[in-house]
Amino acid sequence: MKKKIENTPGPWMVSARFKDEAGNEHLDVGAGPEGRNILRIAAVRAPAGSAECEANARLIAAAPALLEALERLLYAPGPQRRSGGPTTIIDEAYFRSARVQAHNALRLTKTAEELQKMDQWRLEVETRMKRPETIS
């Protein structure tokens, strides 16, 4: 029997930011109803000028959404066999929906600039997938 890991339910958010006397940046990741930080999940600290602090805090805050998306993909119905031999039945709508969920969870970890690049890349991939292959 699989035991479910119990964690603080999401959404989590980067909820507080301050700098100490030495210039180190501190970010809190918290959870609570309606965006209020009632419960501190993590405290992230980095030296002044480090971009890692905010990136790490965003990644921690995205954890519940990433976990849910991963579980949905991992426990998706797999290939099924029919009585005429092996046949793969894939529920395309399910997988598209799960990919959208994973994409949206991943977006929580990105900066505005990274989101723009990510969206541009996604559009390029979708355009290539729609274009018929030509062999010369």
N, C-alpha and C positions, 0 to 999 in steps of 0.2 A: 504494500500500500504506500503510495506516494504521499509524503508529508509536505504540505504547503508551507513555504517560508513566510512567516508573518513579518511584515515590515510596516512602517508607518505609511498609511495610504497617501497617495498623491492627490493633487499636484503638489510638488515641492517648488520653491522659488528662491532665488537669490534675494534675500530680504533686508540685509543691512550691510553698510559699507562704511569703513572709517580708516584713518591712518593713525598710527601711534607716533610717539615723540621721535622715533628713529626714522620715520617715513615709511615703515613697512605697511603694506596694504592688508586689511582684514575684511573678509566677506563672510557673512553668515548665510547658510542655507536652512530654510525653515519650512514648516508645513502648518496649515491651519485653514479653517473655513474662510471663504471669500477673500483669499489672498492675504490674510493676517497671519503673521508669524507667531503662532502660539507655542510651537515646539521647535527647538533648535535641533536640526538634523546633523549639521556639520559646521565647523568653523575652519575657514581656509585662510592661510597667511602666506604672504610672499614678500620678498624684498621690494623696495620702491622701484617703480619702472618696469616691473615684470608683468608681461601679458599673461603669464601662466595662472595667476591667481584667479582672474575672472573666468578664464577658460575652464579651470578645474571646478570652480563653483557652478558654472553652467552645466558641466557634465554630471556632477553630483545631483543637481536639481532635476536633471532629465532622467535620472535612474528609474523612477517608477514607470514612466512612459516607455522607456527603452525595454524594461523587463516585460511589460505587458505585450509590446510588439513582438519581442523575441519568443515569448511563450506561444503567442498566436501562430507564428510561423512554424515553430518547432512541433506543436501538437496539431498541425493541420492534418486533415484526412489525407492519407497517403495513396499510392497507386492501388487499384483494386484489380482482381482477376475475374474474368468471365469464363464461362464454360467452353469457349472455343479456343482457349489459349490465353497467353498473357496480353492483356489490354490495359493501358494506362488511362484512367479516368481522372482528369484534373478539373477541379472546380475553379475555372478561371476567375469568376467574380470574387470568390473567397480570397484567392491569392492577390488579385488586384487590390482588394480592400485591405488586406494585411500589409501589402507593400506601401500603400498610402499611409497606413498607421505607422509603419516603421519610418517612412520618410518624414512624417510630421514630428515623430519623437526625436529623430536625428536633428531636425531644424532647431530644437530647443537648445542644442549644444553649440550653435554657431553665432558668430557676430553678424552684423548687418552686411558687411563686406563679403564674408564667407557665404551668407545666404544668397547674395546676388550671383556669385560664381556657381554655387550649387544649382540654382534655378537655371542658369544659362547652360550648364552642362546637361541638366535633365532635358531641357528643350532640344538640345542638339541630339541627344540619344533618341528621343521620341521621334524627331524628324528623320533620322537615319533608319529607324525601325519601320516607318511608314513608306519610305522610298523603296521601290522595287530594285532588287539587285540587278546590275547589268554586268555581263561578262563580255570582255572585249578580246 
